[in-house]
Amino acid sequence: MSSRKKCGCSNHEFDAEAAFRVLSRKYTALAKVLLEMQEKSSGFQESAQGGAMLEKLNWIIGGKEVPEGVYPECCLVGYRQGSSFHWTCTGILIAPNAVLTAGHCFVPGAIYEVALKATRIDSLSKAERIGVKKAVLHPGYNVNTHFNDLTVLMLDHVAKTVPIELASRTELNAAVEVRLVGFGNTDPLGTIGFGIKREVSVPIKSIRTSPAQDLQQQEYLYGYESDIEFVAGGDGYDSCTGDSGGPAYINVGGKLKLAGTTSRSSLDSMSDCGDGGIYSRVDSHLNFITDTIKKYS
């Protein structure tokens, strides 16, 4: 979205979008420098100044690390092609033998694996790693719009981890915020930080709660389909690259349920991460999910 405002201190027009992008690039560069300093010298992190800077950096990005054992059903998703293996996306266990992830995480012919109970990509000794016997891309997935952005991964065997319960349409329509969890990147341009499970709670910005609602203007602004998706987050609190397919939970009477999965940034975003995202509604895709699980179980 182009945003241009007049600066009262001069006659020149102020380009807010350009300024934001410059700030994002500088912020990303600062993040990389701080992380490099952290890796090279533990003294930097242990110092009062260094610790404060890193803590502030994490706060600005918007997420916090998840303690071990929390959200065990939120998993790493990876695949092997030839001799190379890559952890690339986030997923969520929705049945004892099925993980839900994003459609754009689907790689034809790839051999998939998930890591449940994982907290960090560099420490998977306690993770429940399971192979995937069948990856099923949503038949309506659109590579251009990313509508129906879902893939079901049918596991080789039943997981020991307990799956998450899916939220109903009524429960999601009553929600005002979602809790996002994933292993994705943590800078505005989506380039660094992948592999650590983090969480952040964000407000729902746009969602269809009744058929009579006219959301055409919001659909155009955010670039989403309100019958099957919702929009949440922004102002520096957001999902990012690598969180794709990860859960958007809602709290229903003190119990977390799965409302949606991470798809992409909203169309009005001025940076890859931080300005809000679009999430696939699980209640709108129940037929695809249940039919796939039934067929390949």
N, C-alpha and C positions, 0 to 999 in steps of 0.2 A: 504494500500500500504506500503510495507516495504521499508524503506529508511535508508541506512547505509552509513556513510561518515567517511573518515579518519580525525582524529584530528591531526593537524600538531605539537601539543605541546608534543606528546608522541607517543609511538609505539602501543598503544592500539586502537582498533577499536571503534569508537563512534556510538552507536545505537541511531539515532535521534528519531525513533518511540518510543522507550522505554522512552527516556528522555521527550518526549512530553506528554506521558501518565502520568508520574510521576508529571510533571508540572500541568497537568489538574486536577489530584487528589488534589494537594496542593492548586490550585486555587479555586476548589470547596469548600474545607475545609475553606479557607479564606472567601469565599462568605457567607457560613453559619454562621461563627463567626460574621461577620459584620452585617448580617441581624438580628441575635439574639441580638446583642448589640443595634441595632436600635430599636427593639421591647421592650427591657427592659429599655432603657433610651433615652428619646427624646433629652437630653442634648448632647448625642454623635453626633446625626445627626445635631444638631444646632451648634455644635462647628466647627471651621474652618477646623480642621484636619479631623473630622468625616465626615463632609459634602463633603469635597474634595475626601475622600476615596470612599464614596458611589457613588459620581458622576463619578469618574474614573472607578469604578467597572461596572457601567451601560454602560459606553462608551466602555470598553473592550469587553463586551458581544456583543455589536453592535447595540442594539435597543434603542428606546426612547419611553416613554409613550405617548399615543394618547390622546389629549384633549377630553373632553366630547362633543359629537355631531359629531365627525369626524368618517368617515367610518361606518355609522349606519347600513349598509347592511352586515358588517362583524359581525358574531354572535357567541355566545357560543352555543355548542351542548352538550346536556346531555341526560341521559336515566335513566329510573327506571326499576329495577328488584326486584320484591317482595316489601319490605318496604324501600329499599335503593335507593337513587337518587344520581347520580354522573354527574358533569360537566366534560367532558373528552376531547373534541375536539373543533375545530374551524370550522365554516361554512361560506357560502356566499350566500346571497339572489340573485337568478338569474331570478326569475319570481315572480309575486305577491303572488304565492302560493307554491313556491318551493325553497328549500335551497340545495346547493351542498356541500358535504363534502367528506372525504376520504373513500375508500372502507374498509380499515382496521379499521375504526371507527364503522363499522356495527356490531351489536350484535343481533343475531337471537332472536326473541321473546321479545325484549326490547320495552318499551314505551318511545318514544323520546319526547324531548321538545327543542325549540331553544329560545335564548334570543337576539333579535335584539336591536340595540341602546345601548347595554351594553358597559360599559367602565371597570368596575371592578366586579369580581365575588362576592365580599362582599358588593356590593351596586347596587342592581338590581331594586330599586324602580321606576326608570324611564325607565327601559327596556320594550320592547314589547315582552312579553313571549307568545309563541304560541305552542300548542301541534302538534304532527305529526300523521297524519292518516295512512300514508304508507311510509315505508322505502324500497327503491329499490336499491339493490346492483348491480353493473355492472355485467352482465352475464359472461363477460370474465375476471373478476378479478382473479388473480393468487395469492394464499396465500403465495407461495414460492418466486416468483419474485416481487410481488406487482405491476405488470403491470395492467393497467386499474383500477387504485386505486381510484374508484369513487362510491359514494352513493348519490342518489337523495332522499331528504326528502320532501314528499308532506304534506303541512301544513293543519291543520284542517279548516282554513279559510284564506282569503286573508289578507296579511299584510298591515299595513298602511305605513310602510317603503318602500321607492322607491328601486327597485332592480337595480343591476349593469348591464350594457350592456356588452355583450360578444365581445371580440376582434376577428377580422377575421384572417385567416391564413396570409394574406398579411401584416396586421398590426403587428402581432407578429413577423413575419420573419424580419421586418424592425427594430425591437426594439433592443437596446443594454443593457438595464437594466430593472429590475422589482422591484416593491415596494412590500415588504412582510408585511402582517399584521396578527396578531394572538394573542391568549391568552396563548401561550405556555411558557415553562420554559426558564430560562435565564442563565444557567451555562453550561460549556462544556460537562458535563455528563448528562444533561437533567433531573435534579432531583429537582430543586427548582424554584420558581417564577411563577407558573401557576396561571392564573386568572386575569391578568392585560393586557389590550389591548396595544400592542406595534407595532412599525413599523420600518422598515429599508429598505434602497434601496441598491440593490446588482447588480453587473454585470452578464450578461448571459455568461456562460462559454462554453456551447456546445448546439447547436440547429441545426436541419435540416432545411435549407432554400430552398433546391431544391432536387428533386428526384435523381439527378446525383451525389450528394455528397457522398463520401466514409467516413463514420464515424465509421467504424467497430472498429478501435483502440480506439476511445473515448468511444464507447459503452462498450467495454470490461473494460476500465479503470474505468469508472464511474458507470457501472452496470445499464445502462438504455436502453430503446428502443426509438431510435430517431424519429420513425414515430409517436409516441404518447406522448412523454415526452421531456423535456429539462432540462438542468442543470444550476444552478445559485448559486452565493454566494461563501463564503469562506473567509479565512484570518480573522476569528473572526466576520464576518458579515453573519448571517445565520438565518434560521428558526430552531425551536427546538421541542422537545417533547411537545405535546399539541397544536402546531400550525397546526397539521394534518388537512387537508381539508380547511385550510384558504387560502385567496386569494393571488395571485401573479398578481399585477396590472401592466399595462403599460400605459404610457402617450401618447395619440393619439391627437395631435393638442390641447393640454391643457386640455383634458378630460381623466379621468381614465377609463380604460376598463379592464375586467377580461381576463387575458391571460392563467392562469393556477391555479392549487390548489396544496397545499403542500402534498407531498407523503412521502418521506423518505430521509435519509442522503445518499450521494453518496458513492459508494463502496470503493473509495480510502480514505475516511475519517479516521483519526486516533483518533477521538473523536466523541461522539454521535452528538454533536452540534458545529458549528463553522467552519467546513471545506467545507461546500457546500452541497446543497440538490438537489433532483430531484422533478420535478413538472409535473403533468398531464396536457397536452395541452387540453384546452376546444374545440378548433377548430377541433381536431381529434376525439372528442367524441360527436359531435353535434347530430348525429342520436340517440344515446342512450339518451341524455338529452332531446331533443325535443319529441321523441316518448314516453318517460316516463311521461313527463308533460301532453302531450295530452291524454294519456291513463287514468291517474288517477285524472285529473282535474274535 
